[in-house]
Amino acid sequence: MAESAMPQMDFANPLTLAQVLWMAVIMLVLYILMARWALPQLGGVIENRKRRIDDDLSAATQARTEATRIVAEVEQAIRNAHSEGQAAIANAMAGAKDKVRIEEEALKARLDAELNRAKGEIEQTRRAALAVLRPVAEDVTRALVERLTSRPAERAVIGQALDAAQQ
């Protein structure tokens, strides 16, 4: 027997041939087991995982769409609330201005009435004062005319002069 460099490649040895044969049988059994049982189960797991990922992506897409819609609704509600708030402020300002204008007009009317009443009272007081002073003025005027002219003064002329002075 010639000795070879690698004993595991010595096919003349009956043990090596048996080992190669058993290795081929085991590989064939492993291939059949993998092809008929393990790989289909692994394929099912992969398919389930793919389906679950697709479902999750679909749910995420729907959630994003829903979130976008809700954000748009919230933004619209904010814009509506802002415009309603501005309208309410404008209405309140207009109402306050109207109220102030009405109160101002009422106060002006009351002050005008009080002013007119005061003017009437002043006029009455002036007339009363003039009525009281007229006889005194007539007496003083008559006395001055008589002293300056040494003649009796005429009551009609003094009356006319006092009437002209009062106006």
GIFENLIN-V661196 format. One record per residue. N is the residue number from 0. RES is the residue in one letter. SS is DSSP state (H for helix, E for strand, - for the rest). Layout:
n=N res=RES ss=SS
n=N res=RES ss=SS
//
This chain:
n=0 res=M ss=-
n=1 res=A ss=-
n=2 res=E ss=-
n=3 res=S ss=-
n=4 res=A ss=-
n=5 res=M ss=-
n=6 res=P ss=H
n=7 res=Q ss=H
n=8 res=M ss=H
n=9 res=D ss=-
n=10 res=F ss=-
n=11 res=A ss=-
n=12 res=N ss=-
n=13 res=P ss=H
n=14 res=L ss=H
n=15 res=T ss=H
n=16 res=L ss=H
n=17 res=A ss=H
n=18 res=Q ss=H
n=19 res=V ss=H
n=20 res=L ss=H
n=21 res=W ss=H
n=22 res=M ss=H
n=23 res=A ss=H
n=24 res=V ss=H
n=25 res=I ss=H
n=26 res=M ss=H
n=27 res=L ss=H
n=28 res=V ss=H
n=29 res=L ss=H
n=30 res=Y ss=H
n=31 res=I ss=H
n=32 res=L ss=H
n=33 res=M ss=H
n=34 res=A ss=H
n=35 res=R ss=H
n=36 res=W ss=H
n=37 res=A ss=H
n=38 res=L ss=H
n=39 res=P ss=H
n=40 res=Q ss=H
n=41 res=L ss=H
n=42 res=G ss=H
n=43 res=G ss=H
n=44 res=V ss=H
n=45 res=I ss=H
n=46 res=E ss=H
n=47 res=N ss=H
n=48 res=R ss=H
n=49 res=K ss=H
n=50 res=R ss=H
n=51 res=R ss=H
n=52 res=I ss=H
n=53 res=D ss=H
n=54 res=D ss=H
n=55 res=D ss=H
n=56 res=L ss=H
n=57 res=S ss=H
n=58 res=A ss=H
n=59 res=A ss=H
n=60 res=T ss=H
n=61 res=Q ss=H
n=62 res=A ss=H
n=63 res=R ss=H
n=64 res=T ss=H
n=65 res=E ss=H
n=66 res=A ss=H
n=67 res=T ss=H
n=68 res=R ss=H
n=69 res=I ss=H
n=70 res=V ss=H
n=71 res=A ss=H
n=72 res=E ss=H
n=73 res=V ss=H
n=74 res=E ss=H
n=75 res=Q ss=H
n=76 res=A ss=H
n=77 res=I ss=H
n=78 res=R ss=H
n=79 res=N ss=H
n=80 res=A ss=H
n=81 res=H ss=H
n=82 res=S ss=H
n=83 res=E ss=H
n=84 res=G ss=H
n=85 res=Q ss=H
n=86 res=A ss=H
n=87 res=A ss=H
n=88 res=I ss=H
n=89 res=A ss=H
n=90 res=N ss=H
n=91 res=A ss=H
n=92 res=M ss=H
n=93 res=A ss=H
n=94 res=G ss=H
n=95 res=A ss=H
n=96 res=K ss=H
n=97 res=D ss=H
n=98 res=K ss=H
n=99 res=V ss=H
n=100 res=R ss=H
n=101 res=I ss=H
n=102 res=E ss=H
n=103 res=E ss=H
n=104 res=E ss=H
n=105 res=A ss=H
n=106 res=L ss=H
n=107 res=K ss=H
n=108 res=A ss=H
n=109 res=R ss=H
n=110 res=L ss=H
n=111 res=D ss=H
n=112 res=A ss=H
n=113 res=E ss=H
n=114 res=L ss=H
n=115 res=N ss=H
n=116 res=R ss=H
n=117 res=A ss=H
n=118 res=K ss=H
n=119 res=G ss=H
n=120 res=E ss=H
n=121 res=I ss=H
n=122 res=E ss=H
n=123 res=Q ss=H
n=124 res=T ss=H
n=125 res=R ss=H
n=126 res=R ss=H
n=127 res=A ss=H
n=128 res=A ss=H
n=129 res=L ss=H
n=130 res=A ss=H
n=131 res=V ss=H
n=132 res=L ss=H
n=133 res=R ss=H
n=134 res=P ss=H
n=135 res=V ss=H
n=136 res=A ss=H
n=137 res=E ss=H
n=138 res=D ss=H
n=139 res=V ss=H
n=140 res=T ss=H
n=141 res=R ss=H
n=142 res=A ss=H
n=143 res=L ss=H
n=144 res=V ss=H
n=145 res=E ss=H
n=146 res=R ss=H
n=147 res=L ss=H
n=148 res=T ss=H
n=149 res=S ss=-
n=150 res=R ss=-
n=151 res=P ss=-
n=152 res=A ss=-
n=153 res=E ss=-
n=154 res=R ss=H
n=155 res=A ss=H
n=156 res=V ss=H
n=157 res=I ss=H
n=158 res=G ss=H
n=159 res=Q ss=H
n=160 res=A ss=H
n=161 res=L ss=H
n=162 res=D ss=H
n=163 res=A ss=H
n=164 res=A ss=H
n=165 res=Q ss=H
n=166 res=Q ss=-
//
